[in-house]
Amino acid sequence: MNVNYYMGIDVSKGYADLTILNQQKEVIEENFQLDDTFEGHNHLFNILSSFYVQHPEAKLFAAVESTGGYESNWFNTLHKLQFRMELSVARLNPFGVSHSSKASMSRIITDKQSAKFIAEYLISYPEVVNYESEDYFASARRQWTSIKMFTKQKTQLLNQLNSLLYIANPEILSFCRDGVRLWTLLLLEKYPTALKISRAKVTSLSQIPYLSKDRAEEIIKNAKQSIASANDEITAETIIAIVKQIISLKKIIAKQINLLENSVDLPNEVELLKSFNGIGTYSAVGLMIEIISVERFQSSKKLASFFGIHPVFKVSGDGKSGFRMSKKGRKEPRNILFNITRYAIAHNDFIKEIYANHLKKGMSKLAAMGAIMHKIIRIIYGMLKNNTPFNAHIDIDNRNKSNNEEKQSTKLNIERRYQKHDNIAPTSRKQNKLRKENEPLPK
């Protein structure tokens, strides 16, 4: 059974104060401050993750006041995390919270107290709070899942088709090494077995779209010398039925992808990822469904580990050792990244050059592809973290800058126990001045 907890977030320009209360309005997590930066939001995710470990039965209700847009970043981060955590988030009218706080008769109102008032408001007036119940990727997730289901069905049918062609039309398989093309399907719909192809005319075959006269002659020649062991009508009709289903599914999938691109309200992150040549709408949605929020990952290494593509040292039974891809974690996100990598190696000049350099250094093609997968995940992390489209001229490998550890102040600021002041936080001039004044002097 869930136990309700309430998190009030008082938002200021560039930072926020947060407090967590229980149903009895007792403080469970003392007030703490976080900056409105990537690191601040990453700290929030880690704090909430620890909170759920300590309170596995928790259902957390969180709220921010509408403050002219300053609250949006915090709201969006929490909104994304709803799919992963027992969490509901709401925007509140500040006038309602203000009137409620007056009942406390407090003469001094601080940001710390305001965060507590917001949490108390959620407890006292649950009937007037409207929580965002649908997860951030809901519409995109539904459409993506449908496409994935149809694609899986098509793959199963293609596997069945390949098995039948092996005994009924094996010579055609030489044209299917890189996938079954549409012209191959249209050919098999009319001439499912080698026997039927051997009796066809070149003019008839060359009328099929994308099937040239020279290729038609080659196909007929091969069919006349075929080693096919199944030429019966039952096998032929089965092949025709499977081919028709595959063609139908290809049309359905194309239509569904078009709906995904043009009709579904896609998150901003999807358009950002599509700036990288190799990531289409379908792949971008799939990636974001898995990532949910980049603020969950403190570094690109953490994201690589989530995808199971980080290197680990392995020793095999025959004594061979070396670094290999871990392949830990869920297989689905790794498959998406693998398909992106295959396309990028062929069509993205930036990636193509890096791949060629790996091969020149003596890497096998498979190992080089693994290195490219790791490179692309770092690119994805950089784009999402910095909210910038792909730029080949940026040295992504140097994105993680070394942090100069500041000497700790002799006086511990308990409100800043999770994160020190971040200089890039978009604070006001007054707040920035206060921060500099409170910085410890260098010795």
N, C-alpha and C positions, 0 to 999 in steps of 0.2 A: 504494500500500500504506500502511495506517495505521501511524503510530508512536504508541505509548502514552505518555501523560503522566499524572501523578497529583497531585491537589490535595487537601491536607489542610486541614481547617477546624476550628480549635479555637474553640468557641463559649463566650463569656462572657455575662453578663447585659447586653444592650444593644449588644454589638459582637462581632466575631470576628476572629481572626488567620488568615491564609491563606498557604499556600506551595505552589508547584508544582515537582515533581521529574520527572526523566526516568527511564527504566527502570533506569539505573545508579545511581539515588538521588542524582544530582547536582542541585543547585538551579538551576532554570531561571528562576523568578520569585521573587526574594527576598521574605521575609515582609512582608506589608502588612496593615494594619488597616482595617476598614470598620465603620460603625455599622449597627445593625439598624433602619434607617429606609428610607423610600422612596428617598432620595438615595443611601444606602449600597448598596442593591440595584441601583440604576441604574448606579452606578460599577462594580459587579461585572459587569453585562452588558457595559458598554463595555470593561472590562479583558479579558474573555473574547473579545469580538469582535476586539480588537487582537491577542490571543494567536493566534487562528486565522488572522489575516492573516499573521502572522509564521511560523506553523507550519501551513500549509494541509493537511498530511498528518496532523495531530494527531487522536488519539482520546483524549479526556480522561476519566479516572475520578476522581470526587470523592466525598468522604465526610465526614460529620459524626458526632460521638459523640452517643448518646442522653443528653440532659442534662435530663430532666424537662420538656421542651417548649421550652426556649430555642433548640433547634436547628431547630424546625419551620419558621420563616419562611425560613431559608436553604435548607432542604431543598426546600420547596415552590417557591421561585423557580427553583432548579436543575432540579427535576422538570419544570416547565413548559417550560424552555428545551431539553429533550431533543429535542423535535420539530424545533427549528431548528438545533441544534448537534450535532456528534459528541460526545455527552456521556452518561455514565452516572453515577448518583448512588446512594449507599447510606447507611444508618444503621448505625453500629457500636456493639457492646457495649463500653462504656468499660473493662471489666475485661480484655478481650482485648488492647486497645491498651496498657493499663497494664502487663500482664505482659510484653508484647513490648518495651516501652520500657526495662524494667529491664535488658535485655541490653546497653544502651548504656553502662551503668555511670556515667551522668551524675549528678553530685551535686546540681546545681541544675536544676530543671525550671521553665521559663517557658512562657507561652502560645505564644511564638514557637517554642520547641522542641517543644511539644505538637503544633502544626500539622504540623511536619516528621515527628514520630513517626507521626501518622495516615497521612500520605502513604506513609511507609516500610512501614507495616503493609499497605497495599493492594498494594504490590509484593511483599512477602514471603509473604503468605498469601492469594493470589487465590482459592483454593478454598473459603475460609470466608466470603467476602464476597458478600452477596446484593444485587445491583443492581436498582433499579426499572427494568425494561426498557420497560414500556408507557408511552406518553406521557400527560400529565395529562388530556387531553381525549379519550382513545381511544374510550370507549364513546359519548360524545356525538357525536364526530366521525363514527363509523360510521353512527349513526342519522340525523344531519343530512345526510350524503352520500346516503343512500337517499332521503330526502324530496326533496332537490334533484334527484335523477335522475328521480323520478316527476313532479315539478313541470315539469321540462324537457320530458318526454314529453307532458304535458298541454298545455303551451304550443304545442308543434309541432302537435298535433291541433287546437287552437283556431284556429291560423293557417290550417290546411287547411280547417276548417269555414267560416271567414270568406270564403275564396276561393270556395267552392261556393255559399254563401248569396248572394253578390253576383250570381250568374247564375240561381239557382234560387228565392231567396226574399229579394230585396234589401230589402223593406220591413221585415223583421224586424230588420235591422241597426240601425235607428233606436232599438231598445230595448236595444242591446248596446254603446252608447258607453262605459259605465262598467264593462264586463265582461259576460260571458255568465252570466246568472242561472240557477238551477236550473229555474225554471219555463219558461224559454226552451228549455232542453235537453229537458225532458219534453214540451213542445209539439212540438219538431222530431222527437222520437222517434216520435210518432204522425202528424204532418203535416209531412213534410220539405220539401215544395215549396209554392209559393204556390198552385198549382192545387189541391192537396189541402186547403189551408186554406180556399180560397174555397168548397169544397163542404161544409165542416164546419158544424155547428150551434153556436149560441152556448152552449147548455146543455152540449154536450160539452166545449168549450174551458174553460168556467168551472169545470168539475170538477177541472181541473189545479190543484194547490196554488199559492197566491199569485197566481193569475190571476183577476182580478175580471171580473164580467159586462161592465162598461163597456169594459175593456181588450179583452176577447174580441170585442166588437162592433167595436171599432176595428181589430183585427187582421184580422178577416174582411172588413171594408169595404176595407181597404188591399189585401188579397190579390186581391179581385175587380177591382181597378184596377192590378194589378201589371204591371211591365214585364219580368218574368222571362223569360229566353231559354231556360231549360232546365227542362223539366217531365217528362223521361223517367224511366222506372223505374230505370235504371242510376244516374242521379244521385241519385234518391230513396233507393235502397238504400245508396249510398255515404255519404250524409249520416247515415242511421240508424246505420250501422256505426260511424262516427266519433263520433257522439253517445253511443252505448253505451260506447265506450272512454273517453270523457271522464268520463262519470258514474261508471264503475268506478274510474278513477284518482282522482277526487275523494274517493271512499270510502276508497281505499287511503291517500291522503295524510292524510286526517282520522284514520285509525286509527294511522298511523305517528307523527303529531304527538302523539296521545294517549299512545302508548308512550314517546315522548321526554319528555313531561311527567311521567308517572307511574311509569315502569319503569326509566329510565336514571339511573344515578348521576351527577347533574349537579354541576359545580363550584359553589362558593359564589358566584363572580362572576356566574353566570347569574341567580340569585335576586336579587342586588343590582341588576342592570340592569333586571330586570322591575318594579322599583319606579317606573320612569319610564313614565307612561302613553303607550304607543306602541311599547314594546319587549315583544314576546311571547317565549315560550320558544324558538321556532325562530330568531327574529332574534337573541336574546341569545347562543345557542349559535354562530350564524354569526359574530357579532362577535368572540367570544372565541377562536374558531378562527383568526381573522385576527390579532387582537391578541396572542394567546398569553399574554403577560405584560406588564402595564402598566409594569413596571419597565424595560422596554426603551426607554421613551420619556421623555426628560428633561423634557418640557413638553407641554402640549396642542397647541402649534404643531407639534411633532415628530409627534404622532399625526395631526394634520390633514394634514400633508405625506404621511404614509404612506397615508392614504385618498385623496390626490390632490384635496383640496378647499381647499387653501390658495390665497389669491389671488396671481396673478402679473400683471405689467403686460404687455399685449400690444398690438402695433400691427398693424393689418390693411393690406392692399394699397391700400385706398382712403383711407388716412390716418387712419382712425378708431382711437382708442386708448382704453385704460382697463384697469381691473383685471378679470380673469376667473378663473374656477376653473381650476386647472392641469390637472386630470384626468390627472395622471401616476400611475404605479403600477398596481396590479391593479384591474380593473373590478369584480370580484365584491364586495369590501367596500363599494365606493361604491354599488352597486345595493342592498345591504342597508340602508345608511344612507338612501338615497333613499326606499325604501318605508316606513321608520320615520318619516321626515319627512312624507310624505304623510298617514299616519295621524294623526300628532301635530297637524298643522295643523287637522285636522277634529275631533279628539276631546280634545286636551290643552289646557285653558283657558289655561295658562301660555304655551304655544307659540303658541296661536291669537292671543293678544293681541300678542305680539312680531311675528308675521307681519303682522297688521293695521297695526301701527305702521310697518313697512317699506313697505307699500303706500301709506300716507298720505304718506310722505316722497317718493313718486314712483318707487319701485322697480317694475320689472316683476315679474310673478308669478314668472317663472323666476329672476330675480336674488334676489328675496325668499326663494325656496325654497333657493337656494344659501347665503344668509346663515343660514337656519334650520339647514341641515345642519351648518354650521360651529359654530353655537351648541350643537347637540345633541352634537357630538363633544367639545366642551369639557365639557359636562355629564357625558358618559360617562367622560371622563378624570378629572374630579373625584370621581365616585362610586368608581371603581376605585382611584384613588390614596389616598383617605382612608377607603376601606372603609365608606362610609356610603350609605344609600339616598337617593333623590332628595328634595330639599327645595326647593320653589320660592322660599322666603324667603331662601335663601342667595344672596348676590351672587357668582355663579360667575365673573364677569368679573374680580373682585378676588382670585381664589384664588391667583394667582401673586404672592406677596409679594416686595417688594424685599429683596434680601439685603445686609445691612450688612457690607461687607468688613472683616474684622478685620485689624489690622496684623500682619504676619508676625513671628514670633519670630526673633531673631538666630540661634538654634540650630535647624537644620533637623532635624525629626523624620522620619527616612527611612521609618519604618513608617507614617506618616501622609501619604505623598507623594501619595496618590490622593484623600483626603478629610480635611478638618479635623474636629475633634470636633464632633458635632452635639448641641446642647443638649437636643433632644427625645428623644434615644436613651434607652430605658428601662434605664439603668445603675443599679447599686447605689449606695447613699449614699457608700460608701467610694470607689468609682471616680469618682463625680461630684465629690467633694472633691479628688481627685488631679488631675482635669482642670482645675478652677478654679485650683488652685495653679500649674499649668504654663502657664496663659494669660499672654500678654505683658501687662505693665502699660501702661495708657494714658499717653501722653506729655503 
